[in-house]
Amino acid sequence: MQSIGPGVFELKAADEAAWYRVIYSRIESTIYVLDSFRKKSRKTEKNDLNRARARLVQVKQRLQEERTDAKRKNGK
């Protein structure tokens, strides 16, 4: 899903009642689920895309903080 960011993918499934989505990103060797939801129409709502985009930013920030902390610990 390039609309959210590079390396972001979407799993899709449907039955007679609804559409199901899982939006995820693989960063290094870890898969991060950014959002999962059920919807009535085929179109993904802007709110869902924005929530996944914000969560991707949070994941990347946390990973950067972890790297920075690890460097500080190793440097002391």
SULTA-V294249 format. One record per residue. RES is the residue in one letter. SS is DSSP state (A for helix, B for strand, O for the rest). PSI is psi in whole degrees, 0 to 359 (NA if undefined). D_LAST is the distance of its C-alpha to the last C-alpha in whole Angstrom. Layout:
res = {RES:RES}
ss = {SS:SS}
psi = {PSI:PSI}
d_last = {D_LAST:D_LAST}
This chain:
res = {M:Q:S:I:G:P:G:V:F:E:L:K:A:A:D:E:A:A:W:Y:R:V:I:Y:S:R:I:E:S:T:I:Y:V:L:D:S:F:R:K:K:S:R:K:T:E:K:N:D:L:N:R:A:R:A:R:L:V:Q:V:K:Q:R:L:Q:E:E:R:T:D:A:K:R:K:N:G:K}
ss = {O:O:O:O:O:O:O:B:B:B:B:B:B:B:O:O:O:O:B:B:B:B:B:B:B:B:B:O:O:B:B:B:B:B:B:B:B:B:B:O:O:O:O:O:O:A:A:A:A:A:A:A:A:A:A:A:A:A:A:A:A:A:A:A:A:A:A:A:A:A:A:A:A:A:A:O}
psi = {86:339:338:316:164:142:14:134:165:130:136:142:156:152:190:343:324:173:145:138:144:123:128:164:142:118:120:241:17:139:127:120:118:329:153:141:167:141:162:334:167:330:138:127:151:322:319:317:317:321:316:320:316:321:324:318:317:317:313:322:316:318:320:318:320:319:316:316:319:321:319:316:320:334:347:NA}
d_last = {41:40:41:38:35:35:34:36:39:42:44:47:50:53:56:59:57:54:52:48:45:41:39:36:33:31:28:26:28:28:31:31:34:35:38:41:45:48:51:54:55:53:51:48:48:45:44:43:41:40:38:37:35:33:32:31:29:27:26:25:23:21:20:19:17:16:15:13:11:10:9:6:6:6:4:0}
